[in-house]
Amino acid sequence: MAAYALTWIEEPFWHDDYAKYAALVAAVPTPIAAGEEETTLADFERLIGQGHVEIVQPDVTRAGGIAECLRIADYARRQGRRCVLHAWSTGIIKAATLHVLAAMEEAEYMEYCVQTTDLNQRLVKERFPLVDGEVAIPDAPGLGAELDERVLAEFAVR
């Protein structure tokens, strides 16, 4: 895989298979990333401490929200690891993740969902366009995303 100059390898094992992560990190020069399924700072401490992953990927909707994601990012930074936020499926997650990214001491990337599903494309009125590799941080009240009530009603489970 070295010929492909990968930036990182993401989630190659079950989220809690720390021994496999540690073995892979020791065996390859490509950084290993994990954590989109983790839910607490303690989970990320294990990923780094036992799994030796170089990049953690908390998801604001799973990892305890904005405050916990910031704690995870700070922990990773103090351990000499990178934090690349996982954000998938809706504009709500994009908005919240952009706020985490803006508040991180050392931010570089976030996963930017390009799914063409209705929930990703239509649930919020804002599009958060990617322009030259950058996305503006929402500055409207709250997360800066307004739900489209018609789309919400369309997908409501009754």
Salt bridges, closest charged atoms under 4 A:
ASP17 OD2 - LYS20 NZ 3.66
GLU36 OE1 - HIS86 NE2 3.47
GLU37 OE2 - ARG62 NH1 3.62
GLU38 OE2 - HIS15 ND1 3.33
ASP43 OD1 - ARG46 NH2 2.49
ASP59 OD2 - ARG62 NH1 3.88
ASP59 OD2 - HIS86 ND1 2.57
GLU68 OE1 - ARG71 NE 2.76
ASP74 OD1 - ARG77 NH2 2.44
ASP74 OD2 - ARG78 NE 2.89
GLU105 OE1 - ARG77 NH2 3.66
GLU108 OE2 - ARG82 NE 2.69
GLU111 OE1 - HIS86 NE2 3.41
ASP118 OD1 - ARG122 NH1 3.49
GLU146 OE2 - LYS125 NZ 3.15
ASP148 OD2 - ARG150 NH2 3.65
GLU154 OE1 - ARG122 NH2 2.69
